[in-house]
Amino acid sequence: MIYMDNAATTRVKEEVLEAMLPYFCEFYGNPSSVYSSGRNARKAIEKSRRSIAQYFDCDAREIYFTSGGCEADSWALMNSAYSGGKRRTIITTEIEHKAILNGVKRLRQQGFTIKYLPVDSTGHAAASELERLIDDDTALVSVMAANNEVGTLQDIDEMCQIAHAHGALFHTDAVQGVSAFDWHLHAQKIDMLSISGHKLHAPKGIGMLYVRDNMDLNSLIFGGSQERGRRGGTENVPGIVGLGKAIELIKENKQTIENTKSKLTERLENGILGTIPGSNLNGPDGSRRASGIVNIAFDGVDGEALLFNLDLKGVQVSAGSACTSGSLDASHVLMAMGKTRDEAHASIRFSLSEENTAEEVDTV
């Protein structure tokens, strides 16, 4: 089996699993308990929090653990909307994850104004368009760092500056961009940032929301005093340990990871586009794209049929975001980029990790 759907989920690495295992059956205490097994669990949580903060160059107290990227995105969005005072406008793009897009639909129903930054044929949103749309009623600008379907990297630092110049908050969904950027959150002055563990060789069911320390943060989930009283519910200790270990591995091997993915991505892209007639790249070239993601349209081909036939050959890929794979609708990302419905339905996303090989690429 050749797995090339890492933007949907990744394999848990052995080092991550090894770090997690003791917290299932040995150090299984509730981290809110005061006895030794609870204290050991609490220490493990705080160690992971510090590791993640070091990678993103922020303070550990600014890291809040969540159940994944969807919760982190929803928390950032709803907190900004309901804490924005008289500001009632949210600006985002049409190629965001459904966690944001469905969230702003709900906010529109509640009377908020939603504005969408247009994207060009490569999925890039221009900062000049944000300057045109933003005003003093804007509470939040939310733009994903790297698109999950075509890999487009956005100018998030410039957009953050524009948002702040107008008194708005800035959030970025960095689920696909953790290793694609050099993160220095304090210097970048980003207000909120979301990640998800299962895109990083950590387990499913764990994520993180970074929230700048001097920001107001309301609870999305009510319960006890966990996460400094901001997110109720007993912490997922093994998941948190796994996420911390996965981030440590990225920090230690970031250049190797990026170099490996870039070379494999280029090999796959050149191999397909150079040998298969009617194949066309969706999205930007490698300089403006997160390594590992290659989205290609095959003229006159049904993408779903191609996906299933590849699966019969032992190759696992996708026709777009895993969150919308059960839908017959064309990709909202490709449609926003100006693709026709037929082009969108004829497209396949290959997403590689550093664990793929040149031999696998050549087979595909």
N, C-alpha and C positions, 0 to 999 in steps of 0.2 A: 504494500500500500504506500502510495506517495501522497503526503498530506501538504496541500498548498492553500489552506484556508485559515492561516494564522491570524488574520484580522477578525475572524469570527471567534476563535479561541485558540489558546496555545496549550501544548503539553506541559504538565507540571514537571519541572526539572527535578532530578534526583536530589540535588542539594537542598532544594526547597522542601520537598517531601520529608527528607531526613530531619530538617530543622523543625518541622511541624509535628512529627510523630509523638514526641514525648508529651505534648500537650493534649493528646487524646486520652491516654490511659495512665500516665505517670503523674504529670503536673496538671491534673484536671480540675483543680479548685476554681471556684467562682472568684474572679479577680476583685470583686467588691468585698470579699470576706477578709477578716483580719488575721486569721490563722495562717500557718506557714504555706500551705498549698495555694491558698488564695494570694498570698504575697508573691509567691513565685510566678504565678500567672500574671499578676500586675507588673512585675519587673520585666517579663517578656514583652508585654504590650508596650511599655515605655521604651524599651530598647529598640523595638521596631519603629516607634514614633521618631526617636532620635536619628535612626539610620535614614529614614525617609526625609526628614528635615535637612540632614546634611547633604543629601543628593540634590534637593531643590533649593538649597541655600536659603533656608528660612528657620524660624524658631519651632521647636517641637510643640509648643502650646498652640501653634497655628494649624496643626494637623488633626483632622477629625476622621475617624474610621466610619465607613458606611458599608452597606451590603453590596455595593458595586457602583459602576459609572452612572446608571440611570438614577439611582437615589441621590448621588452627589450632584448631578446636573439639576435634578428637580429641587433639591434643597437650595442650591445657589439661586435658581430662578425664582422660586417662590419667596425666599427670604428677601431678595432684592425688591420684588414687586410690593410685598406687604410692608416693607420697612422704608419705602421710598417717600413717605410723606405725601406731599401733593403731586409728586412726579408720577405720571401714569403711562409712560411710553417705554416700550422694550424694543431694542433693535437687535436683530440677529440676521442670519443668512438663510437662504432656502435649501442649503445643503447640509444643515446640521443633523445630528442624530435625532431620532424620533423622541427621545427623552425631552429635548428642547422644543422641537416642533409641536408635539402634542401638548406640551406644557403651555406654550404661548397661545395655542388655540383655546385652552381653558381660560387663560387670562383675558383673552379677547371677549369671551362670553361674559366675563365679569366686569367689562367696561374699560379694560386697558386698551391702549392703542399699540398695535404691533406693526413695526416697519421692517422690511426685509432688504438687506443689502443685496443688490444683484451681483451675480458672478459672471465671468467671461467664459469662453469656450473651454478653458482649462480648469475651471472651478475656482479661479482666483477672485477674491473680493477686493476692490481697490479702496485704499484708505480715503481717497478723494470722495468716494461715494458716501462714506460715513460722515465726512465733513458736510456733505450736502443734506443728509437726512437728520443729523443730530440737532437737538435744540435743548432749551432749558427745562423741558418737560421730561427728558429722558432719564429714567431711573437706572437702566442697565443696558450695556452692550455685551452680548454673548456671541463669541466667534470661536469655532473649534480650531485648534492649532494645526492638526493634520486630518484631512478628510478620510473617513474610513472606507470609502468606495474607490476613490481615484488617487488618494494620497496627497492632494494639493496642500502645500504649506502656506499658511497665511501670515501677513505682516502684523502679528499680534502686538508687538511692542509699540508700533506706530499707532495702532488702533486704541491701545490702552491709553496712550498719551492724549489722543483726541477725546476719548471719553472723559478723562479727568479734567481736561480743559473746560468741559461743559458741566462739571459737577456730577457726572454719572459714574457708576461702578462698572468694572470690567471683569468678565468671567471668560475663561477658556476651557473647553472640553479638550483635555490633553490625553485622552485614552489611547489614541494612536500616535501620539507625539512625544512619549516619555524619553526615548533615546534619540529622537530626531532633532532636539533643541538642546542648547546649553542653558540650563535653567538657573537663574539667579533672582528668585522671586522678589526679594526685598529691593534689589536694584531696579528690576523691571517694573516694580510697583503694581503688579497684577493683584487684583483684589481677591479673586477666587479661582481655583483650578481643580479639575476633576480627573481622577484616574481610576482604572479598573484592574484588579489583579489578574484576571484570567487572560488578559492580552499580553501579560509579561512573564508567562511561565509560572505564575502563582495560581492558586485555586480559584474556582468560581465562588461567588458569594462574598467577596471582600473588595472594598474600594476605599477611596479616600477623597475628602474634600479639604483643600487648603483654603483657609479664610484668614485674610490679613488681620493682625492682632487687634487693631483699634476699631474694627468693624462691629456693628451690632449683629448678632446672630440669634435668630429665633429658632425654636425647635420645630422640626418637621415630624419627628416621632417622639411621642410623650411617654414617660415612664419614670425610671429612677434617676440617679445622679450621674450616670455614666457619661463619658466624654464631656466632663466638666459641666454636667447638667444640661447639655445641648442636644444629646441624642440618647433617649432611653433605650433600654434593652441590654441584657447581658452580652458582653463583648464576645465576638468570635475569635477566641484566643489563637487556635491553630491557624486560622486564616490570616490574622494580623501578623503572626510570626512568619507565615509564608510570604506575605506581601513584603515585609521588611527584608527577608532574605533575598527575594527576587530583585529588589531595588539595589541591595548590596552587590549582587552579581552584575547588574548593569553598570554600576559605578566602577567596579573593578575591571570590566571588560568592554566598556562602551565603544572604544575605537575599533576593537576587533569585531564586535557585533555589527557595527555600522559598515565597516569595510566588507565583511563577508556578505551581508545582505545586499549591499550595493553591487558587488560583482555578480552575485547570482541573479539579481534583478535585471541587470544589463544583459547577461547571457540569455535569460529567458525571453526578454523583450526582443532582442536582436534575432534570436532563433525563430520566433514566431513571425515577426513582421518581415523578416528577410526571406522566409521560405513559403509562407502560406498566402496565396493570393486572396485579396479581399479582406485582409486583416488590418485594422486601424486602431491606433492607440487612443484611448479616452483619457484626457487629463494632460498635465504638463510633462515636460521631459524630466530627466533625473535631477537636474539642478534645483527644481522647484517642487520636488515630490518626495514624500517620505520613502525611505528605502524599504523594499519588500513588497510594495503594492504595484501591480501591473493590471490595468483594466483594458481589455481589448474587445472591440466589436468585430464580428465576423459576418461580412455582407451576406444576406440571404439565408442566414442560419438561425434556427430557433435556439436561443441560449439555454433554455431549460432542457431541451432535448440533448444539446451538446454536453450539458452538465451531467445528465444521467448516463450518457454514453461514455464519458470520461470515467465516471464512477465504475462502470462495468470493466474498464481497463485498469482499475486500481488507482485512479487519480482523483483526489478529492479537492474540489474547488467550489466556488459559489457564483451566483448570478447577481450578487450585491450584498447588502447588509444582512447579517444573520437575523436581525430583528424583523425584517420584512420578507424573509424568504418564503413564508407561507402565503404571501399576497400575489395576486395575478397582475397587480398594477406595475407599470414600468417604473424603473428607478427614479425617485424624485431628484436625486443628485444629477443624473445624466440629463433628465428633462430640463432642470434649471440651467444646465450648461448649453442648452440649445439643441440637444440631440432629438431626433424624431423618435416616436414611440417604437417604430420598427428597429431603429439603431439601438435603442435602450434594451429591447427584448433580445437582441442578438449579441449582447455583451456578457463577458465572463470576467470575474475578478480572480486573479491569482495573487495570493499573499504569502510570502515566504518568511521564514525565520532563519536565524543563523544555524539552525540544526538541519536545514536542507542541504543537499549536496549538488555538485556540478553534474554528477551522473543522473540524479533525479531530474534536474532541469533538462538535460539532453533527452531523456526518455519522454518527458512531457512534450 
